[in-house]
Amino acid sequence: MKQLVPILLATFAAQSVAADQTVSFNNNNLGRPELVTFGSEFGALAGSGVRNGVADGANFVAQLNLVAADGRLIPAGRTANFRASTTALPGTWSGGTRTIAGVPQGTPINLKVRVWDSAYPSFEAAAAANKGTGESAVFSFQDPLNNPLQATDNFMFNFRGFSINKNCPLTPSWFFTTPNASGGRVHENELWDIPDGTTDFEPQPVPREDWYAFLRSVVPPQAAALGGSLVELDGRLFYRHAPNTYGYVNFFITGQHCDAPFVVQMAILSYTVLPSPKRPCLALNPGSASTPAELVLRGLAPNRYRVEKSADLAAWQPVGEFVANYSEVPVQALATNATEVLFFRAVELGE
């Protein structure tokens, strides 16, 4: 008699693969902080997590994008709003799930997140208007197709945080060049360092590339009028003095960058004068948010001085005559939102 041996057949449930990939579009579920922060142009908010209603009332949105093989960005679903100003999770948005249509579940893909001021219909429109925008580095994503499925399968674990910035112009208001009383003979071809904007500006830094682009556009003609030139070495800008010049010139600039005022002082420009250990000196008191900047005379008492101004360092017009004392003599209040560019000098008239 034949013995019947039961044969056990193991059956496995095949996991179905979805036709479209879903992604958990969130940056507060990654187990580590990957935040979107305000850049340096946002002043006191710089470095803090983006939230809506705190940057001049602006509201920001985040958009998930599929990076196509040719580099094109294909939006994946609707935008997501950042959280309110009172949130305990600054730098994060309220996302949800997004579907990458036409990409089978488990397919390796590349993604990118873009953020912009929602007052504008697109990232490009906000950037063109010099408003806040930012984007992540491209990051990879692949659903591991765990069996059983895990809640974390579609998390964006390779996403990294980034900052939003304003691509806004540097708008100077005033220039001042004045012979300095303590200056001495300048050696031929001597180079003077120029502040790079990232550390020398008050009350907040200005991006070096914006500052240098501005200097390249305005300094060369003024430098040429004084016999000097602008020199670039190892990525830094310097001023090269004209030979056989005396003293140096204080170079002040006030203005706006991304709606924030700045004041910078440089001592870079040479000035050809007769050799003298004592010369009149003009200076700028930058003022404050409630007090306008002011040009002042620091001369030798009790001498008289004529203060003159020029737009091109060639033609000079009188501002007025002033008698020096042992303190600063006010010459002229200067509006920090003025649009004209002026140079000032003081000419000694005697007692």
Buried (B, 14 or more C-beta within 10 A) or exposed (E): EEEEEEEEEEEEEEEEEEEEBBBBBBBBEBEEEBBBBBBBBBEEBBEBBBBBBBBEEBBBBBBBBBBEEEEEBEBBBEBBBBBEEEBEBBBBBBBEEBBBEEBEBBEEBBBBBBBBBBBBEBBEBBBEBBBBBBBBEBBEBBBEEEEEEEEEBBBBBBBBBBBBBBBBBBEBBBBBBBBBBEBEEBEEEBEBEBBBBEEBBEEBBBBBEBBBEBBEEBBEEBBEBBBBBBBEEEEEBBBBBBEEBBBBBBBBBBBBBBEBBBBBBBBBBBBEEEEEEEBBBBBBBBBEEEEBBBBBBBBBEEBBBBBBBBEEBEEBEEBEEBBBBEEBBEBBEBEBEBEEBBBBBBBBEEE
